[in-house]
Amino acid sequence: MDRGLDRRGPEVAIKTPYSIILAALPLLFLGAFFFYPLASILLQGLMQDGHWDLSGPARLFSHRAYAGVIWFTTWQAALSTVLTLIIALPAAYVFARYRFAGRNLLLSLTAIPFVLPSVVVASAFQALLGSRGLVNAWLMDSFSLTRAPIALDHTIWFILMAHVFYNFTVIVRIVGSSWARLQPEISQAARMLGATPLRCFREVTLPLIMPSVLAASMLVFIFCFSSFGVILLLGGPRFSTIEVEIYRQAVHLFNLPMASALSLLQILLTLAFMGTYTALQRRTTVTLYPESRAVTERRVSTPRDMLIVGATCLFVLMLLGSPLAALLARSFQGPGGLTLDYYRNLSVNIGQSLFFIPPLKAMGYSLGFALSTLVMALAVGLPAAFTLSRASGPLGAVLDPILMLPLACSAVTLGFGFIIALDEPPLNLRTSVWLIPLAHTLVAYPFVVRSVLPSLKGIPNALKEAASMLGASPAMVFLKVVAPIVSRAVVVGAIFAFTISIGEFGATVFIARPDTPTMPLAIYRFLGQPGDLNYGQAMAMSSILMLVTAAGFLLLDRVRLDRGGGY
């Protein structure tokens, strides 16, 4: 019996009827709601009147306006990456090399901006540095000015600051994780041989952490390259990335062929960038017998250490905390001073408009969509994770990237694919209330897979075999052995799905019906309308969404199994 159990590896297990059904569920979901919309984009971009037509893709580079969009998308992403790297590297060093009170809490707080919805980030920067922000209001009151002295609205500087705010933790966690495991004896040996601290960093430390620096920088570049909400809300009509141009061509100009051509370009470039990131990530492992953090970290003991750590912590709190604090404060500040009116009026249609949806209803829709997404993401993600845990060899090498493909496709492209593919048979869902949860599930379920899969792979086969030998049925083995081990990871994946859904904006702006807006969509609409009440309600809704998202992430960070620095 033992020999039979030993021979039955993952490649055999995947061939059982039960395993085939498990594998079929996520693949059918992908086929209907990922590959079919992408195929529709492909046909829309490359065919006209039933004939192949490459004039659309050719115009992307020959037409000055579209070439300008591609160029702006690239250089703003590159500049955002460089600025993030310069600002975050010192913090990565401090978190990697020092042990101090509140370190883990502060490290968790640095990741909150990364998980915030883009509309919340845009609202936060407008609340801090916008024309009606707290800083401008204080300067105007203090110096009796008639106009805002800091004019950052619809400028590139607003975009760059938001991108640094968003991606700061990516550098800190990925580079810091690698830096923390470098043996301190290597640098000490260089110092004993006469190297200055600067030369030691340049010629010893930097080459060792460079793979992590490059991988983290590539990831930040991908995020900035595919930026949508930040550009749309903070850049205004003046700036447009590829994703913003897809939205404008599809929704404002109804130029679907050009939007499809831009989507194809976005998909190809993102896949190329993701391939580069994956290749760089494989090189991030330190091969010089990495030490544990207990060995590499040191306590803050000297005045110099206190100055370095104190200044870094203060800078991090100001950089990441001031926009969020300004957002919360601005939601309570009206023309006459402190007020709760913006929160009180979230359920009131003051203008008595027939087309007005009270913000409180938008919150209800967001909550309902998020709960539906949570259930659907688990229904798709758990079978996918079980399938990948049993598959190995060529089969696993093929299934893994296929099931993870939605991660390499932007939400904007997914939303655009939905509106051109799911409005006619065989999947006529354009007016269905389930369209939003379906799109959110595509975005969220890969995070469920990545949360659960390591736990499943970590279960020893001998443990399950021992339960079977003691007479437990396969269902009992799952309930008594597998389920308790992976339950914590399932909770993490569920929180991921809920948090992602409640703040999703890129796909939702395409597919949401006017009578069922989500919170991010309602905030976007309020920010685009004049008046203190609209602005204040946008701040109030953004504050609520910020608190919900932050609470979800802090809970996730508390229960997750792996506290490493990977992404």
N, C-alpha and C positions, 0 to 999 in steps of 0.2 A: 504493500500500500504506500509506504514512504517513497519508494522509487517512482511510482506512478505520479505521486503528487509533485515530486521534484521535477519530473520531466514536463509537467504541464505548466509552461511559462505563459507570459502575457500574450505571445503570438497565437497560442492555441485558444486562450480564453476569449480573445476578440472574435473568434469564429462561432461561438455559441449563439443560439437564437436570441437569448436575452441580451447579449452584448451587441448583436447586430441591431436590435431594436433601439438600444441606448444610443448607438452611433447614428442611427437614422434620424432621430429626433432633431438634434442640432443641425445636421446636414440639410434636412428638409426645410428647416427654418431659414438657414442661410440661403438656400436656393431660391425660396420664395421672396425674401425680403432684403437680400443683399445682392446676389448675383443677377437676379432678374432686373432690379432697378439699374444696376451698373451696365447691364447689356442694353437697356433702353437708352442710357446716356450715350453709350458707344454708337448705337445706330442713329440717334438724334444728331450727334456731332459729325458723323462721317457719311451720312446719306441724306440726299435731298430728292424728293419725288421718286423714291424707289431706286435711285442710282447712287453709286459711290461718288462722293464729292468732298475733296480735301481742301476746298477753298477756305472753310472756316478755320481749321488748324493753321493753315498757311498765313491767314490774316493776323494771327496772334503775334507773329514776329515781323510781319511786313507793315502792319498798321502802327503808326506812331503811338496812338493812345494805348493800345493793348501792350505793346512793347514796354511802354512806360510803367504800366501796372506790374508787369513781370519784374522789371528792374527795381521798382520801389519795394515790392515784396521781398526781393532778395537782399537789397542793401540795408533795409531797416531791420531785417532779421539778423544779419551779420553784425550790425552796430549794436543792436540790443544784446546779442550774445557776448560781445567784447565787454560792454559796460557791466553786464551781470557778472562776468568772470572777474573783472577788476574789483568790483565791490564785494563780491561774496568770498573770494579766496582767503582774505585775512580772517573772516569769521570761520571758514572751514578749518583753518589752522588752530584757532582757539578751541573750537568744539572737539577737535581731534586730539589735542595735546594736553588740555587742562581738565582737571576734575574739580568742580566747584558746586556749591549749593544752588539748586534750581536749574542745573544744566539740562537735565532731561526735559523738564517742563518748558524751558525756553526753546529747546530744539523742536519740541512738538509744536510750539506756537509759530515757529518759522514756517511750518508746512501749511498753516491755515490759509494764507493767501493763495497757495497753489491749488487748493480745492474749491475756492470761492467761485461762484458764477461770474462770468465776465461783466454782466450788468451791474453786479454789486461792486466790483472793482472800479468800473467807470463811475458809478455813483459816489464811491468813496473819494476818488481823486477830484471829482467836481465839488464835493462837500469841503475838501481841504483847500484846493488851489484854484477852483473854478472862479468865474466872474462873480458868482454869488456864494463863494466858499467862505469858510471861517477866516482864513488868513487875509483875504481881500477885504472882508467886512471889518476886521479889526484895524487894518491899515487905513481904511477910509474913515472910520470913526476917530481914530487917534490923530490923524493929520488933516481932518476936514476935507477929504478929497471927494470930488464929484464923480469920479469913475475909477474902476478897479485898476490899481497900479500893476498887478501881475496879470498879464494877458497870455494865458497858456491854452485857452480853449481853441480846439481845432488846430493845434500845432504838433509838430513831430516830437517836441519835448514831452508832452503829455503821454504820447504813445510809448516813448522810450522808458519813461519813469514807471508806467504801468507794467511794462514787460519785465523790468528789473524786479519790481515788487512781486510779480507772479512767479518768476523763475529763480529767485534768490535761493530757495531751499534745495533746488535741484543740484546746484553746485556744492552747497554746504554738505548735503547728505552723501552724494556720490563721491566727490573728491575727499571729503572728510573721512568717510569710511575707509578709503584706501590709505589715506595719510595716517590714520590712527593705528594701522597695523604695520607700519614700517618700524624696523628695529632701530631704536635710538642709538645703538652702538655704532651704526654706520656713519651717522653725522658726527658723533663724538670722535670717531677715528680720524675723520677728515679735519676736524678742528685741532686735534692733537698734532697733526702734520702741518699745521700752520695756515690752514684755510680760514679766511674771514667768514663771518656768518652769511654774507651775501654770496660769496663764492661757493660756500657749502650748499646753500639752497640752489644756486644756479647749476652746479655741476654734479651734485649728489642727489638731493631730494627731488628736484624738479624732473629729472629723467625717470625716476622711479614712479612718480605719481602722474606722469604725462599721459599714459593710456587712460587713466580715469578722467583727467582734465579734458582730453579730446572727446571721450564718450559723453561726458556731461555737457560739454559745449555743443556737440552735435544734437543732443536731445533738446537743449534750449533753443537752438536754431530751428529745429523742426516745429516746436511749439510757437515760436514767433513767426515763422514762415506761414503757418496755417492759422494765424491770428484772425479772428473775425469780430467778435463782440467789442473788443478794445478799440479796434480801428473804426468800426462803424459808429460807436458812441463817442469816442474821444477825438477821432480824426475828422469827423464830419464829412461833408461832400468833397473836401479838398484832397483827401487821401483815400486810396483804394488798393487793397491787396487782391490777390487772385480770388480769394474766397468772397470778399466784399463785392468784387465785380461780378462774380457768379450770381450773387443775390440781386444786384441792381439790374443785370441783364435779364434775369428770369422774372423778377417781380415788378420792377418799375418799367422796363422797356419791352417786356414780353419777347425778347430775342432768344428763344430757346436754343437754336443751333449754336449761337455764340456761347451761351452759358454752358452748353454741353461740351464744346471745344475746350473751354477754360477748365471744366471739371476733369476732362481727360488729362489735360496737362497737369493739373493738381494731383491727380492720382499717380501718374507716372513719376513725378518729382518726389512725392511723399514716399512712394515705394523705394525709390533710389536712396533717399535720405535714411529711411528706416534700415535698408540693407547696410548702409555705411555705419550706422549706429550699432547694429548687431555685430558687425565685424570688429568695431572698436571695443565693444563691451567684452568680447571674448578675451581681449588683451589686458583687461583691468585687474586680473588676479596677480597679486604680488607673489613672486616665486621665492623670495628670500626668507623662508621660514617665518611667516607672519606671526607676530606676538599678539597676546590678548591685550585688551584695553587696560587691564590692571597693571600691566608692565609699561606700556607706552605713555599712559597719562600720568601727569604729575599734579600735585596739589598746588594751590596758590599760596605761596609762602613768602615771597619777597615783595618789596614795594613795586618793582618793575612788573612782576606778575600781576599784582593787583591793578596796576594802571592798564596793562594790556587787556585783561579780562573785563575790568569795569568799563573801559571805553568801548570795547566791542559789544558788550551787552547793552549799553546805553544806545549805541548806534543802531543795533538791530531792533530794539524796541521803538526807537524813533522812526526808523525806515519803514517798518512793517506795521507798527501800532498806530502811528499818527493818522494815516488815512482812514482806518477803521474807527478810531475814536472820533474823528471829525464827522464821519458818517452818522454815528450814533448821536452825537451832540446836535448835528444839524437837523435831525429828525424831530427834535424837541424845541427848535428855535424858529419862531414866527416873526413877522414884521414888528410885533409889539413886545417881543421877548420870549421867555420860556412858555411853552404851550403843549397841550396834549391833543390839540385839534386835529393834527394830521393823522393820528391814530384813531381818534373818535370817528372821523369821517370816512374811514376805510370801508364802511358798509353803507354809505349814504350817496345817492345820486343827486348831488347838489344842483347840477344843471338840468335835471329832469330830461336827459337825452334818451331817446328810444334805443340808441345803439351803445349806451354806456353799460359796462359790466362793473359792478362794485368790486374794489380790490379784494374784499373779503371772499367774494365768490371765486376770484382768481386763485386765492390761497387754497380754497377747497378743491378746485380743479387740480392744482399742483399736487396736493396731498393725495387725491385719488389716483392721479396718474403715477405718482411715485410708488404708492403701494401696489398698484397693478404691475408696474415695472419690476418691483422687487420679486413678486411671485413669478412673473414670466422669466425674469433673468435667472432665477433659481431653477425653473423648469427646463430651461435651455442649457444653462451653465453646468449644472450638476451632472447630467448625462454626458456632456462633453468632457468634463473632468474625469469621470469614471472611464470613459472610452480612452482618453489619452494615458491614464494610469495603467491600463492593460495593454496598450499598443506599444510595440518596440520595433526596432529595425526599420526597414523601408516604409512600413505602414505608418509607424509613429512619426517618421520624418516628413511624411506627406500630410497626415492629418493635423499635426500641430500648427503649421503655418496657415492651413486652410481655415481652421476654426478660429484662428487669431486675426484673420484678415481685416475684420472691422476696425481693429486698432490702427491700421495703416490708412484708413479712409476717414476723411474729415466728416464731421456731423453735417456741415453745409452741403457737401456732396451727397450724403445719404438723404437729406431732406429734399434736395432737388431731384434725386432719383425717384423718390416716392411720389412727387407731384406729377412726374411725366409717365410713370409706369403703373401706378396703382389707381388710375382713374378710368379704367376700362376693363372689360372681361379679359382674362379669367379672375383677376383680383381687383374688383372695382370697390376700393375702400376710401376713395377721396373724401367722402362725407361721413365716414365712420368715426365714432369717438375713440375707437381702438387704434387709430393710426398713430397717435402720439405715443402711447405705451409701446407699440411695436418698434417705432424708431428709437425710443429710449432704451429698449431692451437690447437692440443691436449695439448701442454704444456701451451698455453696462455689463452685458453677460461675459465678455472676456475677462473683466476684473473678478467675477465670480470664479471663473476657471482658474485664474492665476492665484486666487486665494486658497482654493480647495485642493488643487493638484499637488502641491508639495506635501500636504498632510496625507493624501492617499498614497503617494509614492513612498512615504516614510513608514507605512505600516508593514512590518515584517511578514513575509509569506508564512513563516513558521507559526506565527500567532494565529492566523486564520486556519491553517492546517491542523493545529492542535485542537481548536474548537470543533472542527469537523470530525476529527478522530474521536472526540468525546461524545459524538452523537448529535451535534447541533446541525440543523438544516441550514441551507444557504441563506434563507431569510433570517434565521436566528443569528447566524454569524454576522450578518450585516447589522442587525439591531443591537447585538450585545458587544460586538468587537469594533466594527468599522464606524458606525454612527457616533458612539461616544468620543472616538478619537478625532473625527473630522468636524464635530459639531461647532467647535469654536471657530474654525476656519469658515464654516458656512455662515455663521453670524457676521464675520468680517465681510464676506462677499455680499451678504444681504444689506449691510450698512453702506457698502460701496455703491450698490445698485440704487438704493433709496437716495443717497446724497447726490449722485450723478444725475438722476432723473429730476429731482426737485430744482436743480439749477441749470438744466440743459437749455440752451438758447439757439445754437446754430441750426439744428434740424427743425426745432419747434417753430421758428419764425417763418418757415416755408409751409408747414402743414397744419398749423393750428387753425381751427375755425374761429371766426369772429366772436361767436357766442360762447367759446370755451377757451379763453386765454389762460396761460399759466402765469405765475408770478413774474418770471423774467420778462415775458412778453408785455405784461401790464406795466412793469417798470420802464421798459423801453418806450412804450406809448406815452407815459406820463412825462418822461424826460424830453420828449419831442414836442410837448405842448407848452404854451406860455402860461404864466400865472404862478403866484406863490403857492397856491393850494396844490396844483399839479406837481410842482417841484417838491413840496414838502411831503406829499403822499408817496412820491418816488423814493424819497429818503427814508420814510417810515417803512415801506415795503422792503427796501434794500436792507435795512437794519434787521428786520425780522428774518429775512432770508439768510443774512450773514450769521445770525445767532444760531439758526437751525443747522446750517451747513457746518459751522465751527463745532457745535455740540456733537454732530454726527461724526466728524473727523476725530475729535478728542476721544470719543467712545471707541472708535475704530482703533486708534493708536494705543488705547489701553488694553484692548482684548486681543489684538493681533499677535500671532505667534512669533514672527520674525521682526525684530526691531533694527535690522540692518539698514544700510543706506541705499539699497538698490531701488530701481524704478522699472 
